[in-house]
Amino acid sequence: MSIERTLQHYATIVFDCDGVVLNSNAVKTRAFYEAALPYGEEPARALVAYHTANGGISRYKKFTHFLETIVPALAHQPGPDLEQLLAHYAHGVRQGLLSCDVAPALQALRKATTATRWLIVSGGDQAELREVFAARDLAALFDGGIYGSPDTKDEILLREMNRGNIVMPALFIGDSQYDYRAASAAGLDFVFLSGWSEVKDCEAWCKRLAIKSYRDLAAFMSEF
């Protein structure tokens, strides 16, 4: 069976951004570390650990957790407030998003699903995502729109389903445990991409939950 015929089962495909469309997980991990470093190496490492354990959650919630939980427990020196942390992080991330690799099979998958609506639903900042995707000539691929924080993925999926923008049957392609939980809660099928993911022991996790897993979009397409 051809991939076109198989994937045309889906009226909508929803993509996470980091680790799926863009190879940007390492960019963001480094940006979290550098933003938190004024508080010391131990708090910065703790933020990175929290970030990687909570992939897909917005930067706003991660930095709030950092200031409310990690800093009081581990920091021994003053540091930036929430707005300063967010600004430092955004500056570091933007350049990385503009230069990191794009999934090589993305254009081929778009050609194979011309009748399918595509959306980005990400934990990244929505305005930043839209700027980066426009600058990299990727925005036109996602005719259903590009969405991100401060709204959560659960909120975005529910809103876009209620608007009729996400039409069932729909597939979510992600690289985090939160992606899987959000997709499942919304009733979307789910595929996990492992190649750029920061989920630890992802193969065992996917096997335990019977989640279809592929290294990248190219591997996903090659099955058909």
C-alpha positions as CSV (number, residue, x, y, z in Angstrom):
1,M,0.0,0.0,0.0
2,S,1.4,3.4,-0.9
3,I,2.0,6.0,1.8
4,E,-0.4,8.4,0.1
5,R,-3.2,6.0,0.4
6,T,-2.4,5.1,4.0
7,L,-1.9,8.5,5.3
8,Q,-4.9,9.9,3.5
9,H,-6.9,8.1,6.2
10,Y,-6.1,11.2,8.4
11,A,-7.9,14.4,7.8
12,T,-5.4,16.2,10.1
13,I,-1.8,15.7,11.1
14,V,-0.5,17.6,14.2
15,F,3.2,18.0,14.6
16,D,5.2,18.9,17.7
17,C,8.1,21.3,16.7
18,D,11.2,20.5,18.7
19,G,12.6,17.1,18.0
20,V,10.1,16.4,15.2
21,V,10.2,19.2,12.6
22,L,13.3,20.9,13.9
23,N,16.4,19.4,15.6
24,S,16.1,22.0,18.3
25,N,15.9,20.1,21.6
26,A,19.6,20.5,22.4
27,V,19.4,24.2,21.5
28,K,16.7,24.7,24.1
29,T,18.4,22.6,26.7
30,R,21.5,24.7,26.4
31,A,19.5,27.9,26.6
32,F,17.8,26.8,29.8
33,Y,21.2,26.1,31.4
34,E,22.7,29.4,30.3
35,A,19.7,31.4,31.5
36,A,19.8,29.8,34.9
37,L,23.6,29.9,35.3
38,P,23.7,33.2,37.3
39,Y,22.1,31.3,40.2
40,G,25.0,28.7,40.1
41,E,25.8,25.5,38.3
42,E,23.8,23.2,40.6
43,P,20.5,25.1,40.1
44,A,21.2,25.4,36.4
45,R,21.7,21.6,36.1
46,A,18.6,21.0,38.2
47,L,16.6,23.1,35.7
48,V,18.0,21.2,32.8
49,A,17.0,17.9,34.5
50,Y,13.5,19.3,35.1
51,H,13.3,20.5,31.5
52,T,14.3,17.2,30.0
53,A,11.9,15.2,32.2
54,N,9.0,17.5,31.2
55,G,9.4,17.8,27.5
56,G,6.6,19.7,25.7
57,I,5.8,21.9,28.7
58,S,6.2,25.6,28.2
59,R,9.2,27.7,29.2
60,Y,6.9,29.8,31.4
61,K,6.0,26.9,33.6
62,K,9.5,25.6,33.7
63,F,11.1,28.9,34.8
64,T,8.2,29.4,37.3
65,H,9.1,26.0,38.8
66,F,12.7,26.9,38.8
67,L,12.2,30.1,40.8
68,E,9.6,28.7,43.2
69,T,11.2,25.3,43.9
70,I,14.8,24.9,42.6
71,V,16.1,28.3,43.6
72,P,15.0,28.3,47.2
73,A,16.4,24.8,47.7
74,L,19.7,25.0,45.8
75,A,20.7,28.6,45.0
76,H,23.2,30.5,47.2
77,Q,23.3,33.7,45.3
78,P,20.8,36.1,43.7
79,G,19.9,35.9,40.1
80,P,17.5,37.2,37.4
81,D,13.8,37.4,37.8
82,L,11.2,35.6,35.6
83,E,11.1,38.2,32.9
84,Q,14.9,38.4,32.7
85,L,15.2,34.6,32.6
86,L,12.6,34.5,29.7
87,A,14.4,37.2,27.8
88,H,17.8,35.5,28.1
89,Y,16.3,32.2,27.1
90,A,14.5,33.6,24.1
91,H,17.6,35.3,22.8
92,G,19.6,32.1,23.0
93,V,16.8,30.0,21.4
94,R,16.0,32.2,18.4
95,Q,19.4,31.9,16.7
96,G,19.4,28.2,17.3
97,L,15.9,27.8,15.8
98,L,17.0,29.7,12.7
99,S,20.0,27.5,12.0
100,C,19.2,24.0,13.3
101,D,18.4,21.1,11.0
102,V,14.9,20.6,9.5
103,A,13.5,17.1,9.3
104,P,14.8,15.9,5.9
105,A,11.6,14.1,4.9
106,L,9.2,17.0,5.8
107,Q,8.7,18.2,2.3
108,A,8.2,14.6,0.9
109,L,5.6,13.9,3.6
110,R,3.8,17.1,2.7
111,K,3.7,16.0,-1.0
112,A,2.3,12.7,0.1
113,T,-0.5,14.3,2.2
114,T,-1.7,17.2,0.0
115,A,-5.3,16.8,1.1
116,T,-4.4,16.6,4.8
117,R,-4.5,19.6,7.1
118,W,-1.2,20.2,9.0
119,L,-0.8,22.0,12.3
120,I,2.1,22.7,14.6
121,V,1.2,22.3,18.3
122,S,4.3,23.1,20.4
123,G,5.4,24.0,23.9
124,G,7.5,26.7,22.3
125,D,6.4,30.4,22.3
126,Q,3.8,30.9,19.7
127,A,5.0,34.3,18.3
128,E,8.6,33.0,18.2
129,L,7.5,29.8,16.3
130,R,5.6,31.8,13.7
131,E,8.5,34.1,13.2
132,V,11.0,31.3,12.8
133,F,8.8,29.2,10.5
134,A,8.2,32.2,8.3
135,A,11.9,33.1,8.1
136,R,12.7,29.5,7.2
137,D,9.9,29.2,4.5
138,L,8.1,26.5,6.5
139,A,5.0,28.3,7.5
140,A,3.1,27.6,4.3
141,L,3.3,23.8,4.9
142,F,1.1,24.1,8.0
143,D,-2.2,25.2,6.6
144,G,-4.0,24.6,9.8
145,G,-1.8,27.0,11.7
146,I,1.2,27.2,14.1
147,Y,0.3,27.2,17.8
148,G,2.3,27.3,21.0
149,S,2.6,28.7,24.5
150,P,1.5,30.3,26.7
151,D,-1.4,28.0,26.0
152,T,-0.8,24.3,26.8
153,K,-0.9,21.6,24.2
154,D,-4.1,20.2,25.8
155,E,-5.7,23.7,25.6
156,I,-4.7,24.1,22.0
157,L,-5.9,20.7,20.8
158,L,-9.3,21.1,22.5
159,R,-9.7,24.7,21.1
160,E,-8.8,23.7,17.6
161,M,-11.0,20.7,17.7
162,N,-13.9,22.8,18.9
163,R,-13.2,25.3,16.1
164,G,-13.3,22.5,13.5
165,N,-9.7,23.1,12.6
166,I,-8.6,19.7,13.8
167,V,-10.8,17.2,11.9
168,M,-10.9,13.6,12.9
169,P,-9.4,11.1,12.2
170,A,-6.2,12.9,13.3
171,L,-2.6,11.9,14.0
172,F,-0.2,13.6,16.4
173,I,3.6,13.1,15.7
174,G,5.6,13.9,18.8
175,D,8.8,13.2,20.7
176,S,7.8,13.5,24.4
177,Q,5.7,11.8,26.9
178,Y,3.5,14.9,27.2
179,D,2.9,14.7,23.5
180,Y,1.5,11.2,24.0
181,R,-0.7,12.2,26.9
182,A,-2.1,15.2,25.2
183,A,-2.8,13.3,22.0
184,S,-4.4,10.4,23.9
185,A,-6.6,12.8,26.0
186,A,-7.8,14.5,22.8
187,G,-8.5,11.2,21.0
188,L,-5.7,11.6,18.4
189,D,-3.6,8.7,17.1
190,F,0.0,9.0,18.1
191,V,3.5,8.3,16.6
192,F,6.7,8.8,18.5
193,L,9.9,9.9,16.9
194,S,13.0,8.9,18.9
195,G,16.0,10.3,16.9
196,W,16.0,13.8,18.3
197,S,14.0,13.1,21.5
198,E,15.4,13.7,25.0
199,V,13.1,11.1,26.6
200,K,15.2,8.6,28.6
201,D,14.7,4.9,27.8
202,C,12.2,5.9,25.2
203,E,12.3,2.5,23.5
204,A,11.2,0.7,26.7
205,W,8.5,3.3,27.3
206,C,7.1,2.9,23.8
207,K,7.2,-0.8,24.1
208,R,5.4,-0.8,27.4
209,L,2.6,1.4,26.1
210,A,2.5,-0.2,22.6
211,I,3.3,3.2,21.0
212,K,4.4,3.2,17.4
213,S,7.9,4.5,17.3
214,Y,10.3,5.6,14.5
215,R,13.7,7.2,14.4
216,D,12.5,10.1,12.2
217,L,10.0,11.2,9.6
218,A,12.0,9.4,6.9
219,A,11.8,6.1,8.8
220,F,8.1,6.7,9.4
221,M,7.5,7.1,5.6
222,S,9.7,4.1,4.7
223,E,7.3,1.7,6.4
224,F,4.7,2.3,3.7
